[in-house]
Amino acid sequence: MTPTIIITNDFSESAHNAIDYTCKLIGDSQINIQLLHIYTMPVNYTSDAVALSSLKDDYDINQDNLDHDVERTREKYPHLNILGKTVVGGLIETLRDQIDEVKPEIIVMGAVGDYENLWMWDSELLNSLTSLAVPLLLVPAHVAFTPITNIGFACDYRTVLASRQVSFLKWLVGHTKAGLHVVHVSTTKLEVTAVEKENEAIVHDLLDDVKPQYYGIENPHVIESIASFVKEHNLDFLVVIPHSHGVWYNIFHQSHTKQLAKLNNMPILALHD
């Protein structure tokens, strides 16, 4: 069965950039690309005839826009199988339904504005970063694709990696031929627990065949330390795991997401538990 990547498409510049970024990242791989438009009913919707007619017109316009984007993408990337789909519903519920139905390898979204503005986004979009059951790639609108040479993985040794997380990391490294830099940021100088030492050894064993480099940082300011690490090692792609109630989980949910502006120059991939 050919794997599928879902790219949400609201016809914005950020969505179009995410489509181009993903298609260039995939290259010649045999993967289906599904452009998914989620049509949300207007909050002031009424069921009278005039409203129904207006709603149908609006839906048809969106469908025409999607068809146009599908054709545009097929022309630019003729080697890829580009599909289009419109679903009526809310963001999270629709994505969860599509995950169950399509079983995508990954979902891609375009980020409108800078990461520091995440706290202003719709709560459903923020929830998607931490609650969906498949990897989610967030691509800033101003980041064009360039060949990926160095991937950063912000690893937390308090929890062992799941097999699907390991598999995806290995696929990403193998596909891009990039170097993998695994960094663990400790917010305090507390002694490393036996569990953390054991999990660190497990991570080394699981990722041994992709030959990553490992780093440890002690800094209470996680994002600042990661941003410095990104610059020092010329990273152009960052992988995080937003464990429930962990550092990344909290950052994606609270107003201090403005700290993420320090990472505006790269896509962020969230691997979920």
VENNOR-V950142 format. One record per residue. N is the residue number from 1. RES is the residue in one letter. NEAR is the number of other C-alpha atoms within 10 Angstrom. Layout:
n = {N,N}
res = {RES,RES}
near = {NEAR,NEAR}
This chain:
n = {1,2,3,4,5,6,7,8,9,10,11,12,13,14,15,16,17,18,19,20,21,22,23,24,25,26,27,28,29,30,31,32,33,34,35,36,37,38,39,40,41,42,43,44,45,46,47,48,49,50,51,52,53,54,55,56,57,58,59,60,61,62,63,64,65,66,67,68,69,70,71,72,73,74,75,76,77,78,79,80,81,82,83,84,85,86,87,88,89,90,91,92,93,94,95,96,97,98,99,100,101,102,103,104,105,106,107,108,109,110,111,112,113,114,115,116,117,118,119,120,121,122,123,124,125,126,127,128,129,130,131,132,133,134,135,136,137,138,139,140,141,142,143,144,145,146,147,148,149,150,151,152,153,154,155,156,157,158,159,160,161,162,163,164,165,166,167,168,169,170,171,172,173,174,175,176,177,178,179,180,181,182,183,184,185,186,187,188,189,190,191,192,193,194,195,196,197,198,199,200,201,202,203,204,205,206,207,208,209,210,211,212,213,214,215,216,217,218,219,220,221,222,223,224,225,226,227,228,229,230,231,232,233,234,235,236,237,238,239,240,241,242,243,244,245,246,247,248,249,250,251,252,253,254,255,256,257,258,259,260,261,262,263,264,265,266,267,268,269,270,271,272,273}
res = {M,T,P,T,I,I,I,T,N,D,F,S,E,S,A,H,N,A,I,D,Y,T,C,K,L,I,G,D,S,Q,I,N,I,Q,L,L,H,I,Y,T,M,P,V,N,Y,T,S,D,A,V,A,L,S,S,L,K,D,D,Y,D,I,N,Q,D,N,L,D,H,D,V,E,R,T,R,E,K,Y,P,H,L,N,I,L,G,K,T,V,V,G,G,L,I,E,T,L,R,D,Q,I,D,E,V,K,P,E,I,I,V,M,G,A,V,G,D,Y,E,N,L,W,M,W,D,S,E,L,L,N,S,L,T,S,L,A,V,P,L,L,L,V,P,A,H,V,A,F,T,P,I,T,N,I,G,F,A,C,D,Y,R,T,V,L,A,S,R,Q,V,S,F,L,K,W,L,V,G,H,T,K,A,G,L,H,V,V,H,V,S,T,T,K,L,E,V,T,A,V,E,K,E,N,E,A,I,V,H,D,L,L,D,D,V,K,P,Q,Y,Y,G,I,E,N,P,H,V,I,E,S,I,A,S,F,V,K,E,H,N,L,D,F,L,V,V,I,P,H,S,H,G,V,W,Y,N,I,F,H,Q,S,H,T,K,Q,L,A,K,L,N,N,M,P,I,L,A,L,H,D}
near = {4,7,14,20,22,27,24,23,26,19,14,12,15,21,23,20,21,29,25,17,20,20,22,15,17,18,14,11,12,13,19,17,23,22,25,22,22,19,18,12,13,8,6,6,11,11,9,8,9,10,13,13,12,12,17,12,12,14,17,12,12,18,17,12,15,22,17,14,20,19,15,13,21,15,12,11,16,11,14,19,15,22,19,19,16,17,14,12,13,13,19,17,12,17,22,17,11,15,18,11,9,15,16,20,15,20,24,22,26,26,24,18,14,17,23,17,17,24,17,13,11,10,12,13,15,18,15,20,25,24,19,18,19,21,24,24,23,20,29,24,23,18,17,15,18,10,11,17,15,20,25,25,23,20,22,22,21,17,15,17,19,12,11,14,17,15,12,15,19,16,13,17,19,12,14,16,15,20,18,24,21,20,18,18,20,17,13,12,9,8,7,12,11,10,13,16,13,14,18,20,13,15,19,15,10,15,16,11,9,16,12,18,13,13,13,11,15,14,15,13,13,18,20,16,15,23,18,13,17,22,11,9,12,13,22,21,21,21,20,18,23,22,19,13,10,12,15,20,19,16,19,22,17,13,14,14,19,17,18,19,17,18,23,19,20,19,23,21,21,26,26,20,20}
